[in-house]
């Protein structure tokens, strides 16, 4: 490391009580001001396609609510005991989510005369499959996997996990969509606690609390509790794996039951999303190979490599579905992206510019995209509703990248290989996929993005240069919002 670099990035070992314990008021205010300026600029520049008032309300509540309470709650809960903080974090996150579940349930009926959102094709499909699965179970037929495949031959192995899970909920709770969403609220609130635990273990108590509060307040994580989609369960399982695997690596001794539990989580995820499950498995092996001996002894890691290898081999050899889907994903990496972009450019309400997108375009922006949709675009109702959450992610991605930069330059990345490998590995998969720009497909690693964003913010005091570059970043995000909305409108011939 050069002398000049040392002046910019201090030794990570120096960080401790000198860190920032909550999001500074200045950061919150600049972020909110950038949002309002971008929203007004998009309204004035593209005045023939002004965002509907209800999406304004969603966006303003999302952005102001996040940045205001990210500063306020950290201060209020700064000095309480960890056990008390955990309880408040869970119940605060649950209250936010269950209120949204109830409010959205009413709103969806007003907008669509159903319990589903406006663009609900996937939701309706999963609900239909789950109702069929529940009827099969009530008839005493427990071969639900084969029944679902017979009823919908287009289902792949990785599409069956969520309908099976939802079928079980429908059996227990008499096909109640509302109760299924309340359970999503519970799992999402639990996810915030998992983020707090793994962040505290890796980067200290104060950073862990900040990350947990970020997850509690993150609009995108709240919104998906009202969708009959698999994202909430997928995020929960991914974070459960990261937290338990990280705990396992850092324990002085291996425990058989905990080890087996960690190995089984990716198996469940293979029935939900192949790419995410494969990323978790690969990240775990990376952690076993690259984690420093000061965190996890070589002998313990060697035993885990053998055990994990046996589990993985057994899983791939005994399940032809898992093996074939992973193999297909590897063989088609990147090749289907351009074809999908071509299809997006030709479909109804498609964007003619989409065919020019690809890995080379997505890669430099992968930590930040998608940008917020701040103008009225036909067929983009969910993206307009969630635009405030996307803006929050855009802003926080600066601190995520800064945290990764500090870890890399100081060499401390080897103490945190597992969360780093999951975050970066999944983003690499997304870059070469057909869904790199899809907010929904970024959701599984959003808690990890918030985790590293909290770390980045905590290091501002030791890295004052971040303040200056953050101001530049906000200017860049303002311009990016204008460019993105021009892209969405011009690509559809609307301006």
C-alpha positions in Angstrom: 0.0 0.0 0.0 1.5 3.4 -0.9 1.9 6.3 1.5 -0.7 8.2 -0.4 -3.2 5.3 -0.1 -2.6 5.0 3.7 -3.5 8.7 4.1 -6.8 8.0 2.3 -7.7 4.7 4.0 -6.4 4.1 7.5 -5.7 0.7 8.9 -9.0 -1.2 9.6 -7.5 -2.2 13.0 -7.7 1.5 14.1 -11.5 1.4 13.7 -13.5 0.9 16.9 -15.2 3.3 19.2 -14.2 6.1 16.9 -16.8 5.0 14.3 -20.0 6.7 13.6 -22.9 4.9 15.3 -25.8 6.2 13.1 -26.5 7.9 9.8 -25.4 11.5 10.1 -28.2 14.1 9.7 -26.2 15.8 6.9 -26.3 12.5 4.9 -30.1 12.1 5.5 -30.8 15.7 4.5 -28.7 15.7 1.3 -30.3 12.4 0.3 -33.9 13.7 0.8 -33.1 16.9 -1.0 -31.6 15.0 -4.0 -34.8 12.9 -4.2 -37.1 15.9 -4.2 -35.0 17.7 -6.8 -34.9 14.7 -9.1 -38.7 14.2 -8.7 -39.4 17.8 -9.5 -37.0 17.8 -12.4 -38.5 14.7 -14.0 -42.0 16.3 -13.6 -40.9 19.5 -15.3 -38.8 18.0 -18.0 -41.3 15.3 -18.9 -44.5 17.2 -18.0 -46.7 15.2 -20.4 -46.1 12.1 -18.3 -46.3 13.3 -14.8 -46.3 10.6 -12.1 -49.7 9.9 -10.6 -50.2 11.5 -7.2 -50.5 8.1 -5.4 -47.0 7.1 -6.6 -45.8 10.5 -5.3 -47.1 9.7 -1.9 -45.5 6.2 -1.9 -42.2 7.7 -2.9 -42.2 10.5 -0.5 -43.1 8.3 2.5 -40.5 5.8 1.5 -37.6 8.2 1.1 -38.4 10.6 4.0 -39.4 7.7 6.3 -36.2 5.8 5.6 -33.7 8.7 5.9 -35.4 10.4 8.8 -35.9 7.3 11.0 -32.5 5.8 10.0 -31.0 8.8 11.9 -33.6 9.0 14.6 -34.0 5.4 15.6 -30.3 4.7 15.9 -30.0 7.6 18.4 -33.0 6.4 20.4 -31.8 2.8 20.6 -28.1 3.5 20.8 -27.6 2.7 24.5 -30.1 -0.1 25.2 -29.0 -3.6 25.8 -28.6 -6.0 22.8 -31.5 -8.2 23.9 -33.8 -5.2 24.2 -32.6 -3.9 20.9 -33.3 -7.2 19.2 -36.8 -7.2 20.5 -37.5 -3.6 19.5 -36.0 -4.3 16.1 -38.1 -7.3 15.4 -41.4 -5.7 16.7 -40.7 -2.4 14.9 -40.0 -4.2 11.6 -43.1 -6.5 12.1 -45.3 -3.5 12.9 -44.2 -1.6 9.7 -44.8 -4.7 7.6 -48.1 -5.8 9.0 -49.5 -2.3 8.7 -48.4 -2.2 5.0 -50.0 -5.7 4.5 -53.3 -4.5 5.8 -53.2 -1.1 4.0 -52.1 -2.7 0.7 -54.8 -5.4 1.0 -57.4 -2.6 1.0 -55.7 -0.6 -1.7 -55.4 -3.6 -4.1 -59.1 -4.2 -3.8 -59.7 -0.6 -4.7 -57.4 -0.7 -7.7 -58.0 -4.2 -9.1 -61.0 -5.7 -7.3 -58.7 -8.5 -6.1 -56.2 -9.1 -3.3 -53.4 -8.7 -5.8 -51.3 -5.8 -7.1 -51.8 -4.2 -10.5 -49.2 -6.2 -12.4 -49.9 -9.6 -10.8 -49.4 -12.3 -13.4 -46.8 -14.3 -11.3 -48.8 -13.7 -8.1 -52.0 -15.1 -9.6 -50.1 -18.1 -11.0 -48.6 -19.0 -7.6 -51.9 -18.5 -5.9 -53.6 -20.8 -8.4 -50.9 -23.4 -8.0 -51.1 -23.2 -4.2 -54.9 -23.5 -4.1 -54.6 -26.6 -6.3 -51.9 -28.0 -4.1 -53.9 -27.3 -1.0 -56.9 -29.2 -2.5 -54.6 -32.1 -3.3 -53.4 -32.2 0.3 -56.9 -32.0 1.7 -57.8 -35.1 -0.4 -55.0 -37.0 1.4 -52.6 -37.0 -1.5 -49.2 -36.0 -0.3 -47.4 -36.4 -3.7 -47.8 -32.7 -4.1 -44.6 -32.2 -6.2 -45.6 -34.6 -8.9 -49.2 -33.2 -8.8 -48.0 -29.6 -9.4 -45.7 -30.7 -12.2 -48.6 -32.6 -13.8 -50.9 -29.6 -13.5 -48.3 -27.1 -14.8 -45.7 -28.9 -17.0 -43.9 -25.6 -17.6 -42.8 -25.6 -13.9 -39.1 -26.3 -13.4 -37.7 -27.8 -10.2 -36.8 -24.4 -8.9 -40.3 -23.1 -9.4 -42.0 -25.7 -7.2 -40.7 -24.8 -3.7 -42.8 -21.7 -3.2 -46.1 -23.2 -4.5 -45.5 -26.2 -2.1 -44.8 -23.9 0.8 -47.9 -21.8 0.0 -50.0 -24.9 -0.4 -49.2 -25.9 3.2 -50.1 -22.4 4.5 -53.4 -22.5 2.6 -54.2 -25.9 4.1 -53.5 -24.7 7.6 -55.1 -21.2 7.3 -58.0 -22.1 4.9 -56.7 -20.4 1.8 -56.2 -17.1 3.6 -54.1 -14.7 1.4 -54.0 -12.2 4.3 -52.6 -14.6 6.8 -50.0 -15.8 4.3 -48.8 -12.2 4.0 -48.8 -11.7 7.8 -46.4 -14.7 7.9 -44.3 -12.9 5.3 -44.2 -9.9 7.6 -42.9 -12.2 10.4 -40.2 -13.7 8.2 -39.1 -10.2 6.9 -38.9 -8.8 10.4 -36.8 -11.9 11.4 -34.5 -11.1 8.5 -33.7 -7.7 10.0 -32.7 -9.5 13.2 -30.5 -11.9 11.2 -28.8 -8.9 9.5 -28.2 -7.3 12.9 -26.6 -10.5 14.2 -24.3 -11.2 11.3 -23.2 -7.5 11.0 -22.5 -7.2 14.7 -20.4 -10.4 14.6 -18.4 -9.1 11.7 -18.2 -5.3 12.2 -19.3 -4.5 15.8 -22.4 -3.8 17.7 -23.1 -0.2 16.6 -22.7 -1.1 12.9 -24.9 -4.1 13.4 -27.6 -1.9 14.9 -27.4 0.5 12.0 -27.7 -2.4 9.5 -30.6 -3.9 11.3 -32.5 -0.6 11.4 -31.8 -0.1 7.7 -33.4 -3.5 7.0 -36.3 -2.6 9.3 -37.0 0.6 7.3 -36.0 -0.5 3.8 -39.1 0.2 1.6 -38.4 -2.6 -0.9 -38.3 -5.2 1.9 -41.5 -3.9 3.3 -43.3 -3.7 -0.1 -42.8 -7.4 -1.0 -44.7 -8.6 2.1 -47.9 -7.6 0.2 -47.0 -9.6 -2.9 -47.9 -13.3 -3.3 -44.4 -13.9 -4.6 -41.4 -15.9 -3.3 -39.0 -13.0 -2.7 -39.6 -12.6 1.1 -39.1 -16.3 1.8 -36.0 -16.3 -0.5 -34.4 -13.3 1.2 -35.1 -14.9 4.6 -33.5 -18.2 3.7 -30.5 -16.5 2.1 -29.8 -14.4 5.2 -30.5 -17.4 7.5 -27.8 -19.3 5.6 -25.3 -16.4 5.8 -25.9 -15.8 9.5 -25.8 -19.5 10.5 -22.8 -20.3 8.2 -20.9 -17.2 9.5 -21.6 -18.3 13.1 -20.4 -21.8 12.3 -17.2 -20.6 10.8 -16.4 -18.4 13.9 -17.3 -21.0 16.6 -14.2 -22.6 18.3 -15.8 -26.1 17.9 -18.1 -27.6 15.3 -21.6 -28.7 16.3 -23.1 -31.6 14.3 -26.7 -30.4 14.3 -25.8 -26.8 13.4 -23.5 -28.0 10.6 -26.3 -30.2 9.1 -28.8 -27.3 9.4 -26.4 -25.0 7.5 -26.0 -27.6 4.7 -29.8 -28.1 4.3 -30.7 -24.4 3.7 -29.3 -24.3 0.2 -31.2 -27.4 -0.6 -34.4 -25.6 0.2 -33.3 -22.7 -1.9 -32.6 -24.9 -4.9 -36.4 -25.4 -5.0 -36.9 -21.6 -5.1 -34.1 -20.1 -7.2 -31.2 -22.0 -8.7 -28.9 -19.1 -9.2 -29.1 -18.0 -5.6 -28.7 -21.5 -4.1 -25.7 -22.2 -6.3 -24.2 -18.8 -5.3 -24.6 -19.7 -1.6 -22.9 -23.0 -2.0 -20.0 -21.5 -4.0 -19.7 -18.7 -1.5 -19.5 -21.1 1.4 -16.6 -23.0 -0.3 -14.9 -19.7 -1.0 -15.2 -18.8 2.7 -13.8 -22.2 3.7 -10.8 -21.7 1.4 -10.0 -18.0 1.9 -11.1 -17.0 5.4 -8.1 -16.1 7.5 -7.0 -18.5 10.2 -7.5 -15.8 12.8 -11.3 -16.1 12.2 -11.6 -19.8 11.6 -8.9 -22.4 12.2 -7.5 -24.5 9.3 -8.4 -27.8 10.9 -12.0 -26.8 11.3 -12.3 -25.5 7.8 -10.7 -28.6 6.4 -13.4 -30.7 8.2 -16.1 -28.5 6.8 -14.7 -28.7 3.3 -15.0 -32.5 3.5 -18.5 -32.4 5.0 -19.7 -29.7 2.6 -18.2 -31.6 -0.3 -20.0 -34.8 0.6 -23.3 -32.9 1.0 -22.9 -31.1 -2.3 -21.9 -34.3 -4.2 -24.8 -36.2 -2.6 -27.2 -33.4 -3.5 -26.2 -33.2 -7.1 -25.9 -36.9 -7.7 -29.2 -37.9 -6.0 -31.2 -35.0 -7.6 -31.0 -34.9 -11.4 -33.2 -31.8 -11.3 -30.6 -29.8 -9.3 -27.7 -31.0 -11.4 -29.4 -30.3 -14.7 -30.6 -26.8 -13.7 -27.2 -25.8 -12.4 -25.6 -27.2 -15.6 -28.1 -25.4 -17.8 -27.5 -22.2 -15.9 -23.8 -22.5 -16.5 -24.0 -23.4 -20.1 -26.4 -20.6 -21.0 -24.6 -17.9 -18.9 -24.7 -14.7 -20.9 -26.0 -16.3 -24.1 -29.7 -15.7 -23.4 -29.2 -12.1 -22.2 -29.1 -10.5 -25.7 -32.1 -12.6 -26.9 -34.1 -11.5 -23.8 -33.1 -7.9 -24.4 -34.3 -8.1 -28.0 -37.6 -9.6 -26.8 -38.0 -6.7 -24.3 -37.5 -4.2 -27.1 -40.2 -5.7 -29.3 -42.9 -6.6 -26.8 -46.0 -4.5 -26.2 -45.0 -1.4 -24.1 -41.4 -2.6 -24.5 -38.4 -0.3 -24.7 -36.7 -0.1 -28.1 -33.4 0.8 -26.5 -33.4 -2.5 -24.4 -31.6 -4.4 -27.2 -28.5 -2.2 -26.7 -28.2 -3.3 -23.0 -25.9 -6.1 -21.9 -23.3 -7.2 -19.4 -20.9 -4.4 -20.4 -23.6 -1.8 -19.6 -24.9 -3.5 -16.4 -21.5 -4.3 -14.8 -20.4 -0.8 -13.9 -23.8 0.0 -12.3 -24.7 -3.4 -10.8 -24.4 -2.2 -7.2 -26.7 0.7 -7.8 -29.4 -0.2 -10.4 -32.3 -0.1 -11.0 -32.9 3.6 -11.0 -36.3 5.1 -9.9 -39.2 5.4 -12.3 -40.4 9.0 -11.7 -42.7 9.4 -14.6 -45.9 7.6 -15.6 -45.0 4.6 -17.8 -47.8 2.2 -18.9 -47.3 -1.3 -17.5 -44.8 -0.2 -14.9 -47.1 0.3 -11.9 -45.1 -1.7 -9.4 -41.9 0.1 -10.4 -43.6 3.5 -10.0 -44.9 2.4 -6.6 -41.5 1.2 -5.5 -39.5 4.1 -7.0 -38.7 5.6 -3.6 -37.2 2.4 -2.4 -35.1 2.1 -5.5 -33.8 5.7 -4.9 -32.8 4.7 -1.3 -30.8 1.8 -2.7 -29.2 4.1 -5.3 -28.0 6.5 -2.6 -26.8 3.8 -0.1 -24.9 1.9 -2.8 -22.2 4.6 -2.5 -21.5 3.5 1.0 -21.6 -0.2 0.0 -18.9 0.3 -2.6 -16.9 2.5 -0.2 -17.0 -0.3 2.4 -15.9 -2.9 -0.1 -13.0 -0.5 -1.2 -11.8 -0.1 2.4 -11.9 -3.9 3.1 -10.0 -4.6 -0.1 -7.3 -1.9 0.4 -6.7 -2.7 4.0 -6.7 -6.5 3.3 -9.4 -7.1 5.9 -11.7 -8.8 3.4 -10.4 -12.2 4.5 -12.1 -11.7 7.8 -15.5 -11.4 6.0 -15.3 -13.7 3.0 -18.7 -15.3 3.3 -20.9 -12.2 3.1 -18.6 -10.7 0.5 -18.7 -13.8 -1.6 -22.5 -14.0 -1.5 -23.0 -10.4 -2.4 -20.4 -10.2 -5.2 -21.1 -13.7 -6.5 -24.8 -13.1 -6.9 -24.2 -9.7 -8.5 -21.9 -11.4 -11.0 -24.6 -13.9 -11.9 -27.0 -11.0 -12.3 -24.7 -9.1 -14.6 -24.8 -12.0 -17.1 -28.4 -12.8 -16.7 -31.6 -11.4 -18.4 -32.7 -9.7 -15.1 -29.7 -7.4 -14.3 -32.0 -4.4 -14.4 -34.9 -6.0 -12.5 -35.4 -4.7 -9.0 -37.1 -7.9 -8.0 -34.0 -10.0 -8.8 -31.8 -7.8 -6.8 -33.9 -8.3 -3.6 -32.2 -11.5 -2.3 -28.9 -9.7 -1.6 -30.4 -6.4 -0.6 -29.9 -7.1 3.1 -26.2 -7.6 2.5 -26.1 -4.4 0.5 -27.5 -2.6 3.5 -25.1 -4.4 5.8 -22.1 -3.1 3.9 -23.7 0.3 3.5 -23.9 0.5 7.3 -20.2 -0.3 7.5 -19.4 2.4 4.9 -21.3 5.0 6.9 -19.7 3.9 10.1 -16.3 4.6 8.6 -17.0 8.2 7.5 -15.2 9.8 10.5 -12.0 7.9 9.7 -12.4 8.6 6.0 -13.4 12.3 5.7 -12.9 12.1 1.9 -16.2 10.1 1.8 -18.2 13.2 2.6 -16.9 15.1 -0.4 -17.4 12.2 -2.8 -20.9 11.5 -1.4 -21.9 15.0 -2.5 -20.7 14.2 -6.0 -22.5 10.9 -5.8 -25.8 12.6 -5.1 -25.3 14.9 -8.2 -24.6 11.8 -10.2 -27.8 10.1 -8.9 -29.8 13.2 -9.8 -28.5 13.1 -13.4 -29.0 9.3 -13.5 -32.7 9.6 -12.5 -33.2 12.2 -15.3 -31.4 10.0 -17.8 -33.2 6.8 -16.7 -36.7 8.4 -17.1 -35.8 9.8 -20.5 -34.6 6.3 -21.4 -37.9 4.7 -20.3 -40.1 7.3 -22.1 -38.0 7.8 -25.3 -37.5 4.0 -25.7 -41.3 3.7 -25.8 -41.8 6.6 -28.2 -43.6 8.7 -25.6 -41.4 11.7 -26.0 
